[in-house]
Amino acid sequence: MADDDPEPFVVGQTALVVPVPEAESAVRVWRNRFDPVARAGVPAHVTVVFPFLPASRVDAGTCAVLDDMFGRHRSFDVRFEECGRFPGVLYLAPTPDAPFRRLTEAVVDRYPEAPPYGGKYEPHPHLTVAQGQDDTVLDEIETGLRPGLPFAARVPTVDLVVYSGTDWQHRASFSLR
């Protein structure tokens, strides 16, 4: 959910994320040490859109639109079998990733003013485990993760989270059908 900026979050920033509680036993120790998003209160997740709209623009009408939009998508099962990398980032790759891509596309179609990662990166579904580390550290983390793989997860919801200035707080959940 974050990038390489030293202060990546802004008060009132929002994100749409798919929580993956099934990942916690495999990734919690690593995320708590090496992912600032975890330390700021966000559970293991796959990002749908970050940043989304500013919190000041997310009202009951926006939530109703999101509820209807996500309710048109089926819940789905996913597996996390292998790790992947971006520069300085270690993540778990979801299989299949197409359902996550469809959720992102639906949000962007309805809210083109909120492109994923501000349009800076092409969206690529992933569950971040560590970021801002060199390859040696990422290699060690990956070795430590392997015994916890693979695992399966069910995706029944998308959550809206808001940054308070100190942590990310859950604001709403939207059920997939």
C-alpha positions as CSV (number, residue, x, y, z in Angstrom):
1,M,0.0,0.0,0.0
2,A,3.0,2.3,0.5
3,D,5.8,3.4,-1.8
4,D,9.4,4.6,-1.2
5,D,8.5,8.0,0.2
6,P,9.7,8.6,3.8
7,E,6.3,10.0,4.7
8,P,4.0,7.9,2.5
9,F,0.7,8.5,4.3
10,V,-1.4,11.7,4.6
11,V,-4.1,12.3,7.2
12,G,-7.4,11.5,5.6
13,Q,-5.9,9.2,2.9
14,T,-8.1,6.2,2.2
15,A,-7.5,2.8,0.6
16,L,-9.6,-0.1,-0.5
17,V,-8.0,-3.4,0.6
18,V,-8.9,-7.1,0.7
19,P,-8.0,-8.4,4.1
20,V,-6.3,-11.8,4.1
21,P,-6.5,-13.1,7.7
22,E,-5.4,-16.5,6.6
23,A,-2.0,-15.0,5.8
24,E,-1.3,-13.7,9.3
25,S,0.3,-16.8,10.8
26,A,2.8,-16.9,7.8
27,V,3.6,-13.2,7.5
28,R,2.8,-11.3,10.8
29,V,6.3,-11.5,12.3
30,W,7.9,-10.3,9.0
31,R,5.4,-7.6,8.3
32,N,5.6,-6.2,11.9
33,R,9.4,-5.8,11.4
34,F,9.6,-4.8,7.7
35,D,6.3,-3.3,6.5
36,P,5.4,0.1,7.9
37,V,1.7,-0.5,6.9
38,A,1.5,-3.4,9.3
39,R,3.0,-1.2,12.1
40,A,0.3,1.4,11.2
41,G,-2.5,-1.0,11.8
42,V,-3.3,-2.6,8.5
43,P,-3.7,-6.4,8.5
44,A,-2.3,-8.6,5.8
45,H,-4.0,-7.6,2.6
46,V,-4.1,-7.2,-1.1
47,T,-4.6,-3.6,-2.2
48,V,-7.5,-2.9,-4.5
49,V,-6.9,0.9,-4.8
50,F,-4.5,3.1,-2.9
51,P,-4.9,6.0,-2.5
52,F,-8.6,6.1,-3.0
53,L,-10.6,9.3,-2.5
54,P,-9.8,11.7,0.4
55,A,-11.8,10.8,3.5
56,S,-13.6,14.1,3.2
57,R,-15.1,12.9,-0.1
58,V,-16.2,9.5,1.2
59,D,-19.7,9.9,2.5
60,A,-22.8,7.6,2.8
61,G,-23.4,8.0,-1.0
62,T,-19.9,6.9,-1.8
63,C,-20.2,3.9,0.5
64,A,-23.5,3.0,-1.2
65,V,-21.9,3.1,-4.6
66,L,-19.0,0.9,-3.4
67,D,-21.4,-1.5,-1.7
68,D,-23.4,-1.9,-4.9
69,M,-20.3,-2.1,-7.1
70,F,-18.5,-4.7,-5.0
71,G,-21.8,-6.6,-4.5
72,R,-21.8,-7.3,-8.2
73,H,-18.6,-9.3,-7.8
74,R,-18.5,-12.9,-6.6
75,S,-16.5,-13.9,-3.5
76,F,-13.6,-16.1,-4.5
77,D,-10.9,-18.4,-3.3
78,V,-7.2,-17.7,-3.7
79,R,-3.9,-19.4,-3.0
80,F,-0.6,-17.9,-2.0
81,E,2.1,-20.3,-3.2
82,E,5.1,-18.2,-4.1
83,C,7.0,-15.0,-3.4
84,G,7.6,-12.2,-5.9
85,R,9.7,-9.0,-5.8
86,F,9.6,-5.4,-6.8
87,P,12.7,-3.3,-6.1
88,G,13.2,-3.4,-2.3
89,V,9.8,-5.2,-1.8
90,L,9.0,-8.9,-1.1
91,Y,5.4,-10.0,-1.6
92,L,3.2,-13.0,-1.9
93,A,1.6,-13.5,-5.2
94,P,-2.1,-14.5,-5.2
95,T,-3.3,-17.2,-7.6
96,P,-5.5,-16.4,-9.4
97,D,-5.0,-12.7,-9.5
98,A,-7.7,-11.9,-12.1
99,P,-10.5,-11.4,-9.5
100,F,-8.3,-8.7,-7.8
101,R,-7.7,-7.0,-11.1
102,R,-11.4,-6.9,-11.8
103,L,-12.1,-5.3,-8.5
104,T,-9.4,-2.6,-9.2
105,E,-10.8,-2.1,-12.7
106,A,-14.3,-1.6,-11.4
107,V,-13.1,1.1,-8.9
108,V,-11.1,2.9,-11.5
109,D,-14.0,2.8,-14.0
110,R,-16.2,4.4,-11.5
111,Y,-13.6,6.7,-9.9
112,P,-11.0,7.6,-12.6
113,E,-9.7,10.4,-10.4
114,A,-8.3,7.6,-8.1
115,P,-5.9,5.6,-10.2
116,P,-4.0,2.9,-8.3
117,Y,-0.8,4.3,-6.7
118,G,-1.7,7.7,-8.1
119,G,-0.9,6.4,-11.6
120,K,2.7,5.9,-10.6
121,Y,2.7,2.1,-10.9
122,E,0.8,-0.4,-12.9
123,P,-1.5,-2.3,-10.5
124,H,-0.2,-5.8,-9.7
125,P,-2.1,-7.8,-7.1
126,H,0.2,-8.7,-4.2
127,L,0.4,-9.1,-0.4
128,T,3.4,-7.1,0.8
129,V,5.5,-8.8,3.4
130,A,8.5,-6.4,3.5
131,Q,9.6,-3.2,1.9
132,G,12.5,-0.8,1.9
133,Q,15.0,-3.6,2.3
134,D,18.0,-4.8,0.3
135,D,18.1,-8.1,-1.5
136,T,20.1,-9.9,1.2
137,V,17.4,-9.1,3.8
138,L,14.6,-10.0,1.4
139,D,16.3,-13.3,0.7
140,E,16.4,-14.1,4.4
141,I,12.7,-13.2,4.8
142,E,11.8,-15.3,1.8
143,T,13.6,-18.3,3.2
144,G,11.7,-17.8,6.5
145,L,8.4,-17.6,4.7
146,R,8.7,-20.8,2.7
147,P,7.6,-23.2,5.4
148,G,4.3,-21.3,5.7
149,L,3.5,-21.7,2.0
150,P,1.2,-22.5,0.4
151,F,-2.0,-21.4,2.0
152,A,-5.5,-20.7,0.8
153,A,-7.8,-17.9,1.6
154,R,-11.4,-16.9,0.9
155,V,-12.1,-13.3,-0.3
156,P,-15.6,-12.3,0.9
157,T,-15.1,-8.5,1.4
158,V,-13.3,-5.3,0.4
159,D,-12.5,-2.9,3.3
160,L,-12.2,0.8,3.3
161,V,-9.5,2.1,5.6
162,V,-8.6,5.7,6.5
163,Y,-5.3,7.1,7.8
164,S,-5.8,9.1,11.0
165,G,-2.3,10.5,11.2
166,T,-1.0,7.8,13.4
167,D,-2.6,4.6,12.1
168,W,-5.0,3.1,9.6
169,Q,-8.5,2.6,10.8
170,H,-11.2,0.4,9.4
171,R,-14.2,2.5,8.2
172,A,-16.4,0.1,6.2
173,S,-16.6,-3.4,4.7
174,F,-18.3,-4.2,1.4
175,S,-19.4,-7.7,0.8
176,L,-18.9,-9.6,-2.4
177,R,-21.8,-11.8,-3.4
